[in-house]
Amino acid sequence: MAFSISYPTRHTDTFTDTGFVHAGVLLALTELAYAAFEEHCGVSKPDHVVAVQRETRAVYHAPLAWREGATIEVTTTSADDRGFEQEFAVRSTKRGTPVATFVHAWAWLDTVTGRGIPIPPDVQYLLQRGGAPS
């Protein structure tokens, strides 16, 4: 099940004087979308454990004018004890047109030890389901 969230975009998000949202801002919005997705799913982990990107791929489809806002649909495409992969489809909130597709491969990192830790089966389930059980 996909999760969707929208964010406003501002004139300060643009690349120089183009009027279009900078690619780095779009990337940052996907990270905010992941945090909202994790909360939506009911995923809990110790405070010293964070999800980190191991790999990111991006395909840009069209520029996003700063006044249009960004809607991001998050879908978990795979999950196991070593990590999970998610697709972030970014669209113009105003027009609904595709802007970019990001794919992030995530792992859990213990910030105390600096090592990756296994993702429990119940969390894998929540991530793949896209929401907390009813």
VENMODA-V877082 format. One record per pair of residues at least 6 apart in sequence whose ideal C-beta (glycine too) atoms are under 6 Angstrom apart, sorted by the first residue. I is the first residue (numbers start at 1). GAP is how many residues later the second one is. D is the distance in Angstrom with one decimal. If there is no record, write none. Layout:
BEGIN
I,GAP,D
I,GAP,D
END
This chain:
BEGIN
1,129,3.6
1,130,6.0
2,71,4.9
2,73,4.7
3,34,4.8
3,37,5.6
3,71,4.6
3,127,5.3
4,69,4.7
5,28,5.3
5,31,5.1
5,67,5.8
6,63,5.9
6,65,4.4
6,87,5.0
7,22,5.4
7,63,5.2
8,61,5.1
9,12,5.1
9,57,4.9
9,60,5.4
9,61,5.8
11,55,5.3
13,8,4.8
13,12,4.4
13,53,5.7
14,6,6.0
14,52,5.2
15,7,4.3
19,46,5.9
20,43,4.0
21,43,4.4
21,45,5.6
26,64,5.8
26,74,5.5
29,41,5.5
30,58,4.2
30,72,4.9
33,39,4.2
33,41,5.5
37,37,4.6
41,85,4.4
41,90,5.7
41,91,5.8
42,90,3.4
43,80,5.6
43,83,5.5
48,63,4.9
48,64,4.9
49,59,5.5
49,61,5.7
50,59,5.5
51,55,4.9
51,57,6.0
52,55,6.0
52,57,4.8
53,51,5.0
53,53,6.0
54,51,4.7
54,53,5.2
55,50,4.2
56,48,5.2
57,46,4.6
58,44,5.0
59,42,4.9
60,40,4.8
61,37,4.4
61,38,6.0
62,37,5.7
64,28,5.8
64,35,4.6
68,24,4.4
68,25,5.9
68,26,4.0
69,24,3.4
70,20,5.5
71,20,4.9
71,22,4.6
72,16,5.4
72,18,5.3
73,16,4.5
74,12,5.9
74,14,5.7
75,12,4.9
76,8,5.8
76,10,5.1
76,51,4.6
76,52,5.0
77,8,5.0
77,10,5.7
78,7,4.8
79,45,4.1
79,48,4.9
79,49,5.1
81,37,4.2
81,38,5.5
83,23,5.5
83,24,4.1
84,22,5.4
84,43,5.3
85,20,4.9
86,18,5.4
87,16,5.3
88,14,4.3
89,12,5.5
90,9,4.5
90,10,4.5
91,7,5.7
91,8,6.0
92,7,5.9
107,9,5.0
108,9,5.1
108,11,5.6
109,7,5.9
110,7,5.0
END
